Amino acid sequence: MLSDITLPGGMNGIEIFGRCHEQRPELKCLFMSGYASLSDQSLPEGSEVLSKPVSMGELATKMRRALDS
């Protein structure tokens, strides 16, 4: 799963991942944020935050690492 941390409408990306993870415990997630202060939030174990803007190379590397773990 790839999600921004800050989303419109109430829930944030971390909360959405938590709900999805309840149904699919094997699910992994990369989070993105354009806000430096948000990238320091408490994240689910094994997840990472990519600071926006993110390059395609960095995104591909992090996704491959998450899928292989």
C-alpha positions in Angstrom: 0.0 0.0 0.0 1.2 3.5 -0.8 -0.5 6.4 1.0 0.0 10.0 1.9 -0.1 10.7 5.6 -2.3 13.7 5.3 -5.6 13.1 3.6 -8.8 15.1 3.2 -12.0 14.1 5.0 -11.0 13.0 8.5 -8.9 9.8 8.5 -5.2 10.0 7.8 -3.1 7.5 5.9 -1.9 5.8 9.1 -5.4 5.2 10.3 -6.5 3.8 6.9 -3.6 1.5 6.9 -4.5 0.3 10.4 -8.0 -0.6 9.2 -6.7 -2.4 6.1 -4.0 -4.2 8.2 -6.8 -5.6 10.4 -8.2 -7.4 7.4 -4.8 -8.2 5.8 -2.1 -8.5 8.4 0.6 -9.2 5.8 -0.1 -5.8 4.2 2.9 -3.5 4.1 2.8 0.3 3.5 4.9 3.1 2.4 3.8 6.6 3.5 4.5 9.9 1.8 4.4 13.4 3.3 5.2 16.8 2.1 5.3 18.0 5.7 8.6 17.5 7.6 6.9 17.5 11.0 4.5 14.7 9.9 7.2 12.4 8.7 8.3 12.1 12.3 4.9 10.7 13.4 4.7 7.3 15.1 4.5 4.8 12.2 3.4 1.2 12.1 6.2 -1.2 12.6 8.1 -1.9 9.4 6.8 1.1 7.5 8.7 4.1 6.1 7.9 7.7 5.1 9.0 9.1 1.8 9.5 12.9 1.9 7.8 14.6 -1.1 8.7 15.3 -3.7 10.0 11.8 -4.1 12.0 10.6 -7.2 10.8 7.6 -9.1 14.1 5.9 -8.4 13.6 6.3 -4.6 10.0 5.2 -4.8 11.0 2.1 -6.8 13.8 1.2 -4.4 11.6 1.6 -1.3 8.8 -0.4 -2.8 11.1 -3.2 -3.8 12.5 -3.3 -0.3 9.1 -3.4 1.3 7.9 -6.2 -1.0 11.0 -8.2 -0.4 10.8 -7.9 3.4 
